[in-house]
Amino acid sequence: MGSRLIAAASMAALFALPVSALAQATAEAIEAEREQGEAPAPAMAQELDTVYVTATRRAEPLKDVPISITALSQDELDAKGIVGYEGMAHATPGVVLNRASANFNNFTARGIATNGYNANLQSTVAIYIDELPISANGNSTILDPSLYDVERIEFLRGPQGTLFGSGSLAGALRILTHAPDPNVFEGSVLADVGVTGSSSLRQRYNAMLNVPLVEDRLALRVVSFSRNEEGYVDNLGTGIDKSNELESWGGRATLLWEPTDRLSMQLRLSREESTPKDSSLINPDRGGDRDKRYSDRPDRFSGEMTNYNLTVGYQFDSVKLTSSSTWSDYEAYFNVDLAGTYNQAFAFALDAPGENRTFVQEMRLVSDTSGPFDWVLGGFYFKRERDVYFGYRSNEEYLAASGITGLPDEYYLKYHTFDVSKEQALFGQLTWRFTDDAWATFGLRYGSTEAQGFTREGGYSSDYLTLAYYCSFLGICGLPVTITPVAAAEGVKAKESGPSYRVSASWRPTPSLTTYAAVATGFRAPVVNARAGAVSAIDPDDLVIPYGADSDELVSYELGMKGRWMNGRLAANLALYHTDWNDIQVQANRVSDSVQFATNIGGAYSRGVEFELMAMPNSSWTFALNGSINRAKVDTLTAEEAAVSGAVMGARLSGPEYSGSLTVNYSFDWFRNSVGNASLAVVHVGDFPGSFPNVPGQPGVVSPTYDYTESYTLVNASLAAAFDRFTVGLYAENLFDDRSINYVHPEAFIDGRYGVVRPRTVGVRVGYRF
């Protein structure tokens, strides 16, 4: 019975949705109870004390942290075979993944988003790989990181500006990779082979090796992965079937040296390349099914990210010092057909490769947990330099057909931008424990951000768009372009400084129940529009590009409860929140020429409830239910703000009102002394708007791109067997092949603006550990 329980715990969410750490802890509680032959004592019933998170920059029991957190363990992620963001949002109450295509990811938490794209803006949810904020790149091309052999994932909901800085307006996702173990030689592999739709092969392979080099002192851990996924979308413009194929590979190597019991040094190198062959966005009007799109060439959003990290820790008598230094180089390739702006009347596309060079330094002192006071004190520095090489192009076929001449090649506009962003801050957090069952936490961060953009000398512009418009709509063709050199320019430096804070009070009325109340703030860095003051060459009466956007202001009020009953067999987490969001940063596009810009508008509120429930009535059955009810709407708006943004009073923000999931797991003794596990998961996500309803610059005119996603329900199922070292399982994702629209792109320039749920995928996963 004991071995079956342990195996069941590790498989509690294998091939369905993860149910956080609750299932594993509950299984451990029952196992301890059975081994002792009696019910555990009250102190022993708090099995979730063994589940620790570092959301407060110190290791603390999950149930004592006054933040709404979903934690996914390494075993859950490895066993399910998750190698990207898939499934993570479904496991987290109140969170939606806006996934336009591979490497285009934005999470929305608690409805804090005006659309799912966030072009030119930071996401409202910060994404961290260890100490590196990868979502701080100012747009949506965020690489899909590999999640194999990570120690833990923590999704913190609500503003986290005090400890995690800008961009954590609505939450922070932390991907914490696994450290080497200097005392264990171990390894693992996981192979996942499936079929998407009727014939698209999906292959995912992962491996890990941990090698102790010097016992207790030195170890190396190496992880590698590879993905090759055939597509399921046909591009009618390029003539390529299954065009959205994905190839991705990478790995990381971590060296840990502990020369003394007090000193530790860890050096980590990671590399990841992700190369989608085409976008997954589709146009439902392009054919008899939804898996059709059109572009003159493949739309590609690929990336290559290399990270170097050095973390040094020293344990003093009563405090630990940690220094983390991270260097990152991210090369992104952004190729997109923009001809949908004019209904494919003439060739209009953008190729914009870029490179981000980022340095992040954080130092912090963390007190030992003893006595009535615990504290954290630290400093943070972030610098990113970004080069983008913009190339707006026609194509040779259209130039020949229209008779437009005078371009040196197919590009009608070329320029090179360079921008620098910096953030620096001091932060601290103090917890005062009045008694063992009552404590308060005070957190403060004072920081400054600045950003400045430059245009390099060189390149050129032309009146191609005007001539193409004349030819395609007025019949005036065969005209030569006028070439104008691009001069060097220096943008205005945007600077902002100020505090963020978090205050909470926690009370444990009984040993099995912890309650808290919290007030917290968050912010995003200011934005300067690269083409501020520019007038449209096509329509001079269209709006003039504004200066930019200041930081938005957000304050969240939250009440929470975390309870464990029946010796850990029944658990519940509950959070009620109200959020005031003001000076909202928004992204819009000028209608006539699709120039993007950022600005601020009035305010909105978001209020709701999130819950996580888990029950394990016996050693075989586990039930997990999570859900969210959210109301998020614009409640403050001037006529001028409505005109420039397209917003209206009472407009819904881009998050579902209802979402949730139910997971049922049944474990049983099976053949050849294996432990079987059958899982069924049902996920529901409600509909939500993809943008504000009106056209920016045209008050009262409903945007032709305004649309809602579709409410959808997914069913995932699996059957698996765990042997001594092997795990093998069959699975079906999206069992009933729901093809609902789950993403609406807010901009008009692309032909395919809709994302759809991935077709049904069935397959087998085989894992081996030693």
PESUL-V595897 format. One record per backbone hydrogen bond with DSSP energy under -0.5 kcal/mol. CO is the residue of the C=O (numbers start at 1). NH is the residue of the N-H. If there is no record, write none. Layout:
# PESUL-V595897
CO/NH
CO/NH
This chain:
# PESUL-V595897
1/5
2/6
3/7
4/8
5/9
6/10
7/11
9/12
11/14
19/22
19/23
21/25
22/26
23/27
24/28
25/29
26/30
27/31
28/32
29/33
30/34
31/35
32/36
33/37
33/38
41/44
41/45
42/45
43/46
45/47
46/49
47/50
48/51
48/62
50/52
51/62
53/60
54/57
58/56
58/60
60/53
61/64
61/65
62/65
64/66
65/67
67/69
68/157
70/155
71/21
71/73
72/153
73/77
74/78
75/79
76/80
77/81
77/82
85/88
85/89
87/91
89/92
91/93
92/95
94/110
96/98
96/108
97/99
98/100
98/106
101/104
104/100
104/101
106/98
108/96
109/112
111/113
113/654
118/121
124/170
124/171
126/128
126/173
127/134
127/135
128/130
128/175
129/132
131/133
132/129
132/134
133/136
135/123
135/138
140/105
140/142
141/143
143/145
147/150
149/178
151/74
152/176
153/72
154/156
154/174
155/70
155/157
156/172
157/68
160/164
161/165
165/168
168/160
170/158
171/126
172/156
172/174
173/128
173/175
174/154
174/176
175/130
175/177
176/151
176/152
180/182
181/184
182/216
184/186
186/210
187/770
188/208
189/768
190/206
191/766
192/204
193/764
194/202
195/762
196/199
196/200
199/201
200/196
201/230
202/194
203/228
204/192
205/226
206/190
207/224
208/188
209/211
209/222
210/186
210/212
211/220
214/217
214/218
217/258
218/213
218/214
219/256
220/211
221/254
222/209
223/252
224/207
225/250
226/205
227/248
228/203
228/230
229/246
233/243
233/244
234/236
234/293
235/239
235/240
239/241
240/235
240/243
242/231
243/245
245/277
246/229
247/275
248/227
249/273
250/225
251/271
252/223
253/269
254/221
254/256
255/267
256/219
257/265
262/315
263/260
264/313
265/257
266/311
267/255
268/309
269/253
270/307
271/251
272/305
273/249
274/303
275/247
282/284
282/754
283/286
284/287
290/292
291/234
292/283
293/236
298/300
300/335
302/333
303/274
304/331
305/272
306/329
307/270
308/327
309/268
310/325
311/266
312/323
313/264
314/316
314/321
318/368
319/316
320/366
321/314
322/364
323/312
324/362
325/310
326/360
327/308
328/358
329/306
329/331
330/332
330/356
331/304
332/354
333/302
333/335
334/352
335/300
336/338
336/350
338/341
339/342
339/344
340/343
342/345
348/338
348/339
349/393
350/336
351/391
353/389
354/332
355/387
356/330
356/358
357/385
358/328
359/383
360/326
361/381
362/324
363/379
364/322
365/377
366/320
368/370
372/433
374/431
375/367
376/429
377/365
378/427
379/363
380/425
381/361
382/423
383/359
384/421
385/357
386/419
387/355
388/390
388/417
389/353
390/415
391/351
392/412
392/413
393/349
395/399
396/400
397/401
398/402
399/403
399/404
402/478
405/481
410/394
411/409
413/392
414/460
415/390
416/456
417/388
418/454
419/386
420/452
421/384
422/450
423/382
424/448
425/380
426/446
427/378
428/444
429/376
430/432
430/442
431/374
431/433
432/434
432/440
435/438
437/508
438/434
438/435
439/506
440/432
441/504
442/430
443/502
444/428
445/447
445/500
446/426
447/498
448/424
449/496
450/422
451/494
452/420
453/491
454/418
454/456
455/489
459/486
460/414
461/484
463/467
464/468
465/469
466/470
467/471
468/472
469/473
469/474
470/474
470/475
470/476
471/475
475/477
479/405
481/483
482/463
484/461
485/487
486/458
489/455
489/491
493/495
494/451
496/449
498/447
500/445
501/521
502/443
503/519
504/441
505/517
506/439
507/509
507/515
510/513
512/564
513/510
514/562
515/507
516/560
517/505
518/558
519/503
520/556
521/161
522/554
523/167
527/549
529/532
531/534
534/545
539/542
545/533
547/529
549/527
553/582
554/522
555/580
556/520
557/578
558/518
559/576
560/516
561/574
562/514
563/572
565/569
565/570
566/569
569/616
570/565
571/614
572/563
573/612
574/561
575/610
576/559
577/608
578/557
579/581
579/606
580/555
580/582
581/604
582/553
584/601
586/599
588/597
590/594
595/590
597/588
599/586
601/584
602/583
602/584
603/635
603/636
604/581
605/633
606/579
607/631
608/577
609/629
610/575
611/627
612/573
613/625
614/571
615/623
620/667
621/618
622/665
623/615
624/663
625/613
626/661
627/611
628/659
629/609
631/607
632/653
633/605
634/650
636/603
638/642
639/643
640/644
641/645
642/646
643/697
646/694
648/651
651/634
653/655
657/630
658/686
659/628
660/684
661/626
662/682
663/624
664/680
665/622
666/678
668/676
670/673
671/674
674/670
674/676
675/722
676/668
677/720
678/666
679/718
680/664
681/716
682/662
683/714
684/660
685/712
687/657
688/709
690/116
693/703
695/698
698/695
698/701
700/702
701/695
703/706
707/690
712/685
714/683
715/735
716/681
717/732
718/679
719/730
720/677
721/723
721/728
722/675
725/769
726/723
727/767
728/721
729/765
730/719
731/763
732/717
733/761
734/737
740/742
740/757
741/710
743/755
749/340
749/341
751/753
753/745
754/282
755/742
755/743
760/197
761/733
762/195
763/731
764/193
765/729
766/191
767/727
768/189
